[in-house]
Amino acid sequence: MKKFEIRYGLGGGFGGCGDWEESNAKNEEDAYAHAHEMAIEEYEMYEGMHGLEDTCTIAEENPDWDEDEVWDEYVECRESWLNYEIKEIE
């Protein structure tokens, strides 16, 4: 296991990678996956507020879309807000 500094947050007016923690991971790929999950959790705390889209709003704005189209749009929007990075700690 390697030790990483995981930084995560939201872009725009949210300030980017403001939160951080130390994490153990097998490799960089696992560390990035953890950082991505933490950024998603940050997004989910604010979704539906401050301009962050949620699935309900997307569905209401696009009544002809099926569930998959709504989800795909939600993920694309969410990903555009996420900031995360890792740094291996020696």
Residue pairs with C-beta under 8 A, 6 or more apart in sequence:
1 24
1 25
1 26
2 24
2 25
2 26
2 27
2 31
2 88
3 22
3 23
3 24
3 88
3 89
4 22
4 23
4 24
4 25
4 28
4 31
4 34
4 86
4 87
4 88
4 89
5 20
5 21
5 22
5 86
5 87
5 88
5 89
6 20
6 21
6 22
6 23
6 31
6 34
6 35
6 38
6 84
6 86
7 17
7 19
7 20
7 35
7 83
7 84
7 85
7 86
7 87
8 17
8 19
8 20
8 35
8 36
8 38
8 39
8 42
8 82
8 83
8 84
8 85
9 15
9 16
9 17
9 18
9 19
9 39
9 42
9 83
9 84
10 16
10 39
10 42
10 43
10 46
10 52
10 81
10 82
10 83
11 80
11 81
11 82
11 83
12 51
12 81
13 50
14 46
14 50
14 81
16 83
17 83
17 84
17 85
19 38
19 42
21 38
22 89
23 31
23 34
25 31
25 34
28 86
28 88
31 86
31 88
32 84
32 86
35 84
35 85
35 86
36 82
36 84
38 84
39 82
39 83
39 84
40 78
40 82
42 82
43 52
43 78
43 81
43 82
46 52
47 53
47 54
47 78
48 54
48 56
48 57
52 77
52 78
52 81
53 73
53 74
53 77
53 78
54 74
55 70
55 71
55 74
58 65
58 70
58 73
58 74
58 77
59 65
59 70
62 69
62 70
62 73
65 73
